[in-house]
Amino acid sequence: MKRVTIGEFEELCLLMVGVLHEDAYGVSVKDEIVKRTGRNVTISSIHSTLVRLEKKGLLKSYMGGANEIRGGRAKRIFEMTSAGKQMVTEARELRNQLWTDIPKLVWEK
């Protein structure tokens, strides 16, 4: 079976879905990324990334309830799958190990 890999922006979107939990939909993910990183991202890049992560099995989605604020339209809510949780856990462990492995001398220069 081919190993699933993700890029930096996919990882960021995946993490934001975890952060937002039950309120993770396209606009909220976009707003959170802008707020936390200062990056200017488009809603279309968010949507395409969320759909791609869902196709990779790292997210799943369902339609939330419609409300008057959205003109009666429902929003697609995303949540991490167990594979998505494993992916971000492995990414964190790898980064932590790499930070630990940087020699002190590098920081002292």
N, C-alpha and C positions, 0 to 999 in steps of 0.2 A: 504494500500500500504506500502511495506517495505521501511524504510528510508535508503537512500544511505549513506554509511560512507566511509571515506578514511583514509589511513595511512599517516604517516609523509612523506614518499618518494613520494607517490601519490600527496600529497599537494604541495610538492616542484616542481614536474613536471608540475602540473597544473598552479602554479604561474609562472614558466618559460615560459610556452606557452603565458601567458598574457604579460609578460615582452617583449618577442620576437615578439609578435603580428603577422604580416604578414610573418615573417621569422622563424616561429616555425615549424621545422621539426626535425627528430630524432637527427641528428648530431649537429645541432645548440643548441638544448635543452641540450644535453650531454655536449657540450663545455661550455655553460653558467653555468651549475651546477658546473663543475670543476673549472671554473674561480671564481665564487662567494663563493663557499663553501670549495674548496680544496678537496672535496671528490673524490675518484677514482671510477667512475661508468663505467659500460660497455654499449656499444650501445644496446646490446640485452636486458639489464634491462630497458633501456629507452623505446625501442620499445614495449616491453611487457606491460609496465606501461601505455604508451600512448594509446595502444589498449584497455587495461582494462578500462581506464577512458572514452574512447569513448563508450564502451559497457555499462558503467554506465550512459551514457547520459550527461556527464560533458564536453566532447569535441566532436567536429565534425571534419572531415577531407575532403580534396579534393586533387586531383593531380595537382601540379603546373606544369608550363611549363618545357619541357625538354631543356637542354642546352649542349653545347659542353664540358664544364668543367666536367660534370657528364657523359660523353660518350653518350650523347643523351638520358639519362634516366631522367624521371620526378621524382620529390620528393613529398612525401605526406606531405602536409601542415596541421597543426592542429590549431584549434581556439576554444576558450571557448564558450560553449553554455550559455544560460541564467541560466540554472541550475548550471553550473560550476562557473559562476560569483557569484551566490548566495552562493554556497558552500564556496568559499574563503572569501567572505564578512562575513559570519557567523563565520568562523574559526578565522578571525582577531578580530571580536567583542568579541568572547569568550576569546581569549588570552589577549586582552586589559583589559577586566574585571578582569581576574585572576591576572594580574600584578598589577592592582589597588587594589585588595583585599589583597595582601600580606602586612601584618603589617609592619610598619616602623621598628619595633624592630628586625625583621628578618635581615634587611640590616645593622643594627647598630652593630651586633655582630661580 
